[in-house]
């Protein structure tokens, strides 16, 4: 990690939830907020020490102006791991959180990260597989692109309380700042992934239309040691639509990375 990272992020206050004991697992949510990984973190806490932050700017938390890109977020979390003196860390990230996890691994100079799980991650440019412009979608379009069964998860904005609509709008505004230009990717990230040699599991919902399974397969191939798995009957958030299948694959990956020699 760059030597100036500690000074840059030492005064950053992070909202964290922690549970369980054992190997440290950092769980990073996507644009939908921390609720999208609550069940996943709860499951992992049965056998690991889970650390689940709220990204600064989500759900009413403060985002300092200097935290303006995903690589800033990645460096902030690397500082957290360094400050806690955590080693043998598995980083699990969903969507935008997966992008952050990949960026963390690419910038990890201390070797504290020993495993990665990316779930329907964004963050790279894949020729011929564009990332859907999420900001241009209405509520129905978001449901159609995000879920295998959109009718089950679609919520008419007219039925959502004003306070919840405001929270979602503020989260989207933060996401636009961090990931809006260039849209949902870092042009430099893809060629850097080959240097990441930790075991990397890339999970993808077969019905994801935000970023397609073909995008995910190319993402996984770019890692030095990547493995790609498709989850049937799931969209952009398989940990919610198909939790049992998703958790089983992550548990197996956790066991594989636990078995590696120190």
C-alpha positions in Angstrom: 0.0 0.0 0.0 1.4 3.5 -0.8 3.2 5.0 2.2 1.0 8.1 2.1 -2.2 6.1 2.5 -2.1 6.0 6.3 -1.8 9.8 6.5 -4.5 10.3 3.9 -7.1 8.1 5.5 -6.2 8.1 9.2 -8.9 10.6 10.1 -11.6 8.9 8.0 -14.5 7.6 10.2 -16.0 4.5 8.8 -19.4 3.0 9.8 -18.7 -0.7 10.4 -20.6 -3.8 11.5 -18.6 -6.7 12.9 -19.7 -10.2 13.8 -18.3 -13.7 14.3 -14.8 -14.9 15.0 -12.0 -16.5 12.9 -10.5 -15.5 9.6 -11.2 -11.9 8.7 -13.6 -11.4 5.8 -14.3 -7.9 4.5 -17.7 -7.7 2.9 -18.3 -4.7 0.5 -21.7 -3.7 -0.7 -22.7 -2.4 -4.1 -24.7 0.6 -5.1 -27.9 -0.7 -3.5 -26.3 -0.2 -0.1 -25.4 -2.3 2.9 -28.8 -4.1 3.0 -27.8 -6.0 -0.1 -25.1 -7.9 1.7 -26.6 -8.2 5.2 -27.7 -11.8 4.7 -24.3 -12.7 3.2 -22.4 -11.1 6.1 -24.7 -12.9 8.6 -24.0 -16.2 6.9 -20.2 -15.7 6.8 -20.1 -14.7 10.4 -21.0 -18.3 11.4 -17.4 -19.3 10.6 -15.4 -16.1 10.2 -14.9 -12.6 11.6 -16.9 -10.4 9.2 -16.3 -6.7 8.8 -19.0 -4.9 6.8 -18.5 -1.2 6.2 -21.0 1.3 4.9 -19.2 3.1 2.0 -18.8 6.8 2.9 -21.8 8.7 1.4 -24.2 5.8 1.6 -27.2 5.7 4.0 -26.5 9.2 5.3 -22.8 8.6 6.2 -20.2 11.4 5.6 -18.1 11.2 2.4 -15.1 13.6 2.6 -14.5 15.5 -0.7 -11.1 13.8 -1.1 -12.8 10.4 -1.4 -13.9 10.9 -5.0 -13.1 7.7 -6.9 -13.3 4.0 -6.3 -9.5 3.7 -6.0 -9.8 6.2 -3.1 -12.3 3.8 -1.5 -10.0 0.9 -2.0 -7.1 2.7 -0.4 -9.3 3.6 2.6 -10.1 0.0 3.1 -6.5 -1.1 2.7 -5.7 1.4 5.4 -8.4 -0.1 7.6 -6.8 -3.6 7.2 -3.3 -2.2 7.9 -4.5 -0.2 10.9 -6.1 -3.4 12.4 -3.0 -5.4 11.5 -5.3 -7.9 9.8 -3.7 -10.7 7.7 -5.1 -13.6 5.6 -8.1 -11.5 4.6 -10.8 -12.7 2.3 -12.5 -9.7 0.5 -16.0 -10.3 -0.8 -17.5 -7.6 -3.0 -20.9 -7.2 -4.7 -21.2 -5.1 -7.9 -19.4 -1.8 -7.1 -18.0 -3.5 -4.0 -16.5 -6.1 -6.3 -14.8 -3.4 -8.3 -13.4 -2.0 -5.0 -12.2 -5.5 -4.0 -10.4 -5.9 -7.3 -8.8 -2.5 -6.9 -7.7 -3.3 -3.3 -6.0 -6.5 -4.5 -4.3 -4.7 -7.3 -2.9 -2.2 -4.8 -2.1 -4.6 -1.9 1.6 -4.4 -1.5 1.7 -6.0 2.0 0.0 -9.3 1.0 -2.7 -9.0 3.6 -5.4 -10.1 1.1 -5.3 -13.8 0.4 -8.6 -14.4 -1.3 -11.2 -12.6 -3.4 -14.8 -13.1 -4.2 -16.4 -10.8 -6.8 -20.2 -11.0 -7.2 -21.5 -9.5 -10.5 -18.8 -6.9 -10.3 -18.4 -3.8 -12.4 -15.1 -1.9 -12.8 -13.5 -3.0 -16.1 -14.2 -2.4 -19.8 -14.9 -5.5 -21.8 -15.1 -5.0 -25.5 -18.5 -5.8 -26.9 -20.1 -6.2 -23.4 -21.1 -2.7 -22.3 -22.3 -1.9 -18.8 -25.9 -0.9 -18.7 -26.4 2.8 -17.9 -28.0 2.3 -14.6 -28.6 6.0 -14.1 -30.8 6.2 -17.2 -33.2 3.5 -16.0 -36.6 4.0 -14.4 -37.7 1.8 -11.5 -39.2 -0.8 -13.8 -36.0 -0.8 -15.9 -33.9 -1.3 -12.8 -36.0 -4.3 -11.9 -35.9 -5.8 -15.4 -32.1 -5.5 -15.6 -31.3 -6.5 -12.0 -33.4 -9.5 -11.2 -34.2 -12.9 -12.6 -37.7 -12.5 -11.3 -38.3 -8.7 -11.6 -42.0 -8.9 -10.7 -41.1 -10.2 -7.3 -38.7 -7.4 -6.5 -40.1 -4.4 -8.4 -41.4 -1.6 -6.1 -43.5 1.2 -7.6 -41.9 4.5 -6.5 -45.4 5.7 -5.6 -45.6 3.1 -2.9 -42.2 3.9 -1.3 -42.1 6.3 1.7 -40.5 9.7 0.9 -37.7 9.1 3.5 -36.7 5.9 1.7 -36.8 7.5 -1.7 -34.6 10.3 -0.4 -32.1 7.7 1.0 -32.0 5.9 -2.4 -31.6 9.2 -4.2 -28.6 10.2 -2.0 -27.0 6.8 -2.5 -27.3 7.2 -6.3 -25.8 10.6 -6.1 -22.8 9.3 -4.2 -22.4 6.4 -6.7 -22.5 8.9 -9.6 -19.6 10.8 -8.0 -17.5 7.7 -7.3 -18.2 5.8 -10.5 -19.9 8.0 -13.0 -17.0 9.3 -15.1 -15.7 7.2 -16.7 -18.9 5.2 -16.3 -18.6 2.3 -13.8 -15.1 1.3 -14.8 -11.4 2.2 -14.5 -9.8 1.9 -18.0 -6.5 0.9 -16.3 -7.8 -1.9 -14.1 -8.3 -4.8 -16.6 -4.6 -5.1 -17.6 -3.5 -4.9 -13.9 -5.7 -7.9 -12.9 -3.2 -10.4 -14.3 -0.7 -9.5 -11.5 -3.2 -10.6 -8.8 -2.3 -14.2 -8.0 -4.6 -14.8 -5.0 -7.4 -17.3 -5.6 -10.3 -15.3 -7.0 -13.9 -16.5 -7.3 -16.1 -14.6 -9.7 -19.8 -15.3 -9.3 -22.4 -14.3 -11.7 -26.2 -14.4 -11.9 -27.2 -16.0 -15.2 -29.9 -13.4 -15.7 -27.9 -10.3 -14.9 -28.6 -7.6 -17.6 -26.6 -4.9 -15.8 -23.4 -6.7 -16.6 -23.8 -9.9 -18.5 -22.3 -13.4 -17.7 -20.0 -12.9 -20.8 -18.7 -9.8 -19.2 -18.2 -11.7 -16.0 -16.3 -14.6 -17.7 -13.9 -12.1 -19.3 -13.4 -10.4 -16.0 -12.5 -13.7 -14.3 -10.1 -14.6 -17.2 -8.2 -11.4 -16.6 -7.1 -12.5 -13.1 -3.9 -14.4 -12.6 -5.8 -17.2 -10.7 -9.5 -16.6 -11.4 -12.4 -19.1 -11.3 -15.9 -18.3 -12.8 -19.2 -19.7 -11.7 -22.7 -18.9 -12.9 -25.7 -19.0 -10.6 -28.9 -20.1 -12.2 -32.2 -18.2 -11.8 -30.4 -15.1 -10.4 -29.7 -11.6 -11.6 -27.3 -8.9 -10.4 -27.7 -9.8 -6.7 -27.5 -13.6 -6.5 -26.8 -13.4 -2.8 -30.4 -12.2 -2.4 -32.2 -14.2 -5.2 -30.3 -17.5 -4.7 -28.6 -17.3 -1.3 -28.2 -21.0 -0.8 -26.3 -21.5 -4.1 -24.3 -18.4 -3.6 -23.3 -19.1 0.0 -22.3 -22.7 -0.9 -19.9 -21.5 -3.6 -18.4 -18.9 -1.3 -18.0 -21.4 1.6 -16.2 -23.7 -0.7 -13.9 -20.9 -1.9 -13.3 -20.0 1.8 -12.2 -23.5 2.5 -9.9 -23.6 -0.6 -8.2 -20.4 0.5 -8.0 -21.5 4.1 -6.1 -24.6 3.0 -3.3 -22.7 1.3 0.1 -22.7 3.0 1.0 -19.5 4.9 
